């Protein structure tokens, strides 16, 4: 049976985003519903080694709900082959942040290239990221990266972003493994300045190989940041939360389509309310989710 038209989506790629000082061109993919107007926008930052072609289970569900999703390919993507020994790797965390700023700076150009100018509400834009992408998004929401002496690096805060979602976000850097200390020095976020509204999503069984702490490491973005914040802890969820990056991909250790749907729907509901698309989408989702026992939810206002 054909998919109903209001659930059909279109994808346009690659769209080139103008950049300065980037060795490789910044490409994005735009996915949108076939129908609808005044559509809100999600700019999504992928996890380590992925690209604009990943995370289809999330993107398909968001676009079916009525979002336009823009996915940049960051320099750590597997397709570029920039490993730990490449001198460029140490600055990729900054380039990732610049990528998001670049997409936001040129969002009108991106929408024009995708043929969506008249269907998108560019005043309703949110940022979402998974894993390294979540830390990248956090920087635009006000989080800083600490240097080796504990002092904050540059401020990358982006004014005008109404809300963001951090999925499996890096915890603080005081419990990194020796490998992470040597190769991933940027994994030292300071969430005390992340003032923008955000939803933090974490798996209750997410044990990172980069941290000596347990799954509570992924709750730092919620506990250590100022209000307003929301938290959804997913029972039995591991780092890919059921397979958010794709079906049956190698990184998925807890395959569960229902868990992926839960994460996707939580993001949609939270952002619909945060972007003033709906007055009670998140409130309704919270009540239903808690009643059914599908996740643990907390808030600080």
VENZI-V283257 format. One record per helix or strand of 2 or more residues. SS is the DSSP state (@ for helix, = for strand). FROM is the first residue (numbers start at 1). TO is the last residue. If there is no record, write none. Layout:
SS_FROM_TO ; SS_FROM_TO
This chain:
@_5_7 ; =_9_17 ; =_26_33 ; =_39_45 ; @_56_65 ; =_67_72 ; @_78_80 ; @_89_105 ; @_107_113 ; @_117_119 ; =_120_130 ; @_132_140 ; =_144_146 ; =_164_167 ; @_173_175 ; @_178_183 ; =_189_190 ; @_191_193 ; =_198_203 ; @_215_223 ; =_229_234 ; @_257_274 ; @_281_292 ; =_296_300
